[in-house]
Amino acid sequence: MWRSAISIRHLAMRQTQTQHGACDEARTQYSVLSARQSLGIVPCAAWRLLLLVAFITLELFEPTVVSAADPIRPPSNVKVEEIPYRGGTSIKVSWDLSPDDTTDGDSRVEAYEIRFDQVPKPFSQIESLAFRFLPGWIWNRVWRGRGSSFVMRLQTLPGARSIEPSKYYDGSSFDGTGVDSGSTFRVSVVSIGTDKARSAYSNAVTFPRFRTSPQTAPIDKSWFALVVILVCGTVIVCTELARRGKPFYVRPIAGLQAIEEAVGRATEMGKPMLFVPGIQDMNEIDTVAGLTILSSVAKTAAEYDTPIEVPTTRSLVMTAAREAVQAAALAAGRPDYYNEDRIYYVTDEQFGYVAHTCGWMYREQPAACFYLGKFYAESLILAETGNAVGAIQIAGTAETTQLPFFVAACDYTLIGEELFAASAYLSGEPAQLGMLKGQDFGKLAAMVLVVIGCLLATWDSILPRGKDAQGKDLPPRTQFLRDEVLKGG
């Protein structure tokens, strides 16, 4: 009995489990179906929406077809010619502009590139055998100059029509290549676009190594010869007039007129003077001009019997300074004034010399200091030291970088060419006065040319010359003055 009850119970439980399993399977199938439906509906709707947007876009906006830009065009009419009267060492390459090189602001050309190719000579019998039987590395090492080529990049401005690659050409070879003497070259030009695109090569021009024959009459240098003859003739005429006693007016220079004042002040105070003829040797024209002024200063000092100290950085300058002071003392009628111990050599070292000179200035307290010659970084040190000891200072140099220091710290400053004019102003020698006046006439002629050039350039900018009968632009009015007169051909 009890076994029957247990069997009935197990059967009921099995039926219950079977019903639950069916329910779970039904739930699972429903979930999978729902997921499949959701996954299928969403992509289909998205794709339909995307296709609709694309269709509307294509209907409303017609697509733009971008065509490739036209290739940049090369220059034309390339010419190679020798520049005369330069010993066959200079050539000129010229060309007509690329049609894409315009002046209206839309130029597509950024630069031009010149290519030189060496044309190989015909092989001799020995070279033919060597080429056939020798290994390639031996052939390349021995005959590497044959057929070589190189590209010379010339960053010319838009509108450039020619170039003179003289520094690359020495009559037998180009820079960076080992070509044979007397070789033949082929040159071509290519346009480089603003987008770095390259055009095709222009027409190739073949030219040999130039051998210039001697020419005795350089006609294209006639204007330069005329200018030289006029300036030199003026110097000779003025020198001859000065020798005959004709007085020439020289503009007064304040620093030179103050020499006597400086010497008189040192005499009244009973203190010495210092003269520094620069720190360079006698090969510098500034040093020569300074020693010329030293002669005049020493003559005035000898008349007042005021001692002058002249330390130098070069032994040759020391010897020349001693001779100048001795001659000045003799000219003043005071031969006993000359004391060679006051004119001495210190050292070649720049700042060692400055240290000695500044130490002497602090110890002796000079009443007047002269700095006339070639100076560099020591100029401010010397001038500030002299200013600190209360000396009257007269300076002069042709070094433009040192002039501001002298102007700021000294009482009088000879600026630039005033230093060279001072020797003529003080000595009064006919040769120096004639040269000074001749140079003045040359400067006057240069000023006239500058004024004429400015007027012609203004005329060209206001009223251009236009075009000729063939439609080419006429050269500007300043071209003759610039290319013939100023450049001498």
Sequence and secondary structure as in RCSB ss.txt:
>XXXX:A:sequence
MWRSAISIRHLAMRQTQTQHGACDEARTQYSVLSARQSLGIVPCAAWRLLLLVAFITLELFEPTVVSAADPIRPP
SNVKVEEIPYRGGTSIKVSWDLSPDDTTDGDSRVEAYEIRFDQVPKPFSQIESLAFRFLPGWIWNRVWRGRGSSF
VMRLQTLPGARSIEPSKYYDGSSFDGTGVDSGSTFRVSVVSIGTDKARSAYSNAVTFPRFRTSPQTAPIDKSWFA
LVVILVCGTVIVCTELARRGKPFYVRPIAGLQAIEEAVGRATEMGKPMLFVPGIQDMNEIDTVAGLTILSSVAKT
AAEYDTPIEVPTTRSLVMTAAREAVQAAALAAGRPDYYNEDRIYYVTDEQFGYVAHTCGWMYREQPAACFYLGKF
YAESLILAETGNAVGAIQIAGTAETTQLPFFVAACDYTLIGEELFAASAYLSGEPAQLGMLKGQDFGKLAAMVLV
VIGCLLATWDSILPRGKDAQGKDLPPRTQFLRDEVLKGG
>XXXX:A:secstr
 HHHHHHHHHHHHHHHHHHHHHHHHHHHHHHHHHHHHHHHHHHHHHHHHHHHHHHHHHHHS              
EEEEEEE TTSTT  EEEEEE  TT  SSS   EEEEEEEEEEE     HHHHHHHHHS HHHHHHHSTTTT EE
EEEE   TT  EE  GGGB SS BTT    TT EEEEEEEEEETTS B      EEEE       S  GGGHHHH
HHHHHHHHHHHHHHHHHHTT        HHHHTHHHHHHHHHHHT  EEEE  SS TTSHHHHHHHHHHHHHHHH
HHHHT  EEEEESSHHHHHHHHHHHHHHHHHTT GGG  GGGEEE  S HHHHHHHHHHHHHHH  SEEEEES  
 THHHHHHHHHHHTT EEEEEES TTTHHHHHHH SEEEETTHHHHHHHHHH  HHHHHHHHHHHHHHHHHHHHH
HHHHHHHHHHHHS   B TTS B   TTHHIIIIIIS  
